[in-house]
Amino acid sequence: MRVLIVDDHPVVISGCKALLAAEPDISVFEANESESGMAAFIAHAPDISVIDINLPGLSGFELLKRILAHDPKALVVMFSMNDDPAFVSRALAQGAKGFITKNDDPSLFAAALKAVYAGGTYIPDHIVKKIVLTRYDDRRPGLSTRELEIVRMLANGQSTYQIADSLGVSHKTVANNCTALKAKLGARTSMDLMRIALEYLSR
């Protein structure tokens, strides 16, 4: 797996490279701002790009936009000191496949990238809980406790089969819950469902 890390702090880049050094199947490229990040993306064609939101000059969100305009199938994980749910919602809305904070457990860094590379979505569990549970109240009707739990699991990149196994119910039950969620929130796909649900619950 080829990983591009775009961050303007050399210590952060060194730390990320150290975390991935033990992974024999991962090679790392780096850049320190959006322009060089875009050039590195074109030159190296990484499997995953990890982009700091607060880059000098053009923001990480702008780089995300440019990368996806160049390659709509690109896998991008946003990277930030800030765990505000609004940043997570914006990242997903703009096409990112994951969000990692610089305060997260370092041992989860490689696992997060592998989850996204495998086709999943990665959001730290503490952020998901903050969005889905802490910010939910009775003034936002429509989602049951079970539906909220399914949203949390989808955010962690779990498939409907994995969710069914975790909840001890049939896959059909989970599929029906997802269908109900899509209807309630106006989503067409599972990724669309996750994005809309996070925006809905973080308002």
Secondary structure as GFF3:
##gff-version 3
##sequence-region A 1 203
A	DSSP	beta_strand	2	6	.	.	.	ID=ss1
A	DSSP	alpha_helix	10	20	.	.	.	ID=ss2
A	DSSP	beta_strand	27	31	.	.	.	ID=ss3
A	DSSP	alpha_helix	34	44	.	.	.	ID=ss4
A	DSSP	beta_strand	48	52	.	.	.	ID=ss5
A	DSSP	alpha_helix	60	70	.	.	.	ID=ss6
A	DSSP	beta_strand	75	80	.	.	.	ID=ss7
A	DSSP	alpha_helix	85	93	.	.	.	ID=ss8
A	DSSP	beta_strand	98	101	.	.	.	ID=ss9
A	DSSP	three_ten_helix	106	108	.	.	.	ID=ss10
A	DSSP	alpha_helix	109	117	.	.	.	ID=ss11
A	DSSP	alpha_helix	125	129	.	.	.	ID=ss12
A	DSSP	pi_helix	130	134	.	.	.	ID=ss13
A	DSSP	alpha_helix	145	155	.	.	.	ID=ss14
A	DSSP	alpha_helix	160	167	.	.	.	ID=ss15
A	DSSP	alpha_helix	171	185	.	.	.	ID=ss16
A	DSSP	alpha_helix	190	201	.	.	.	ID=ss17
###
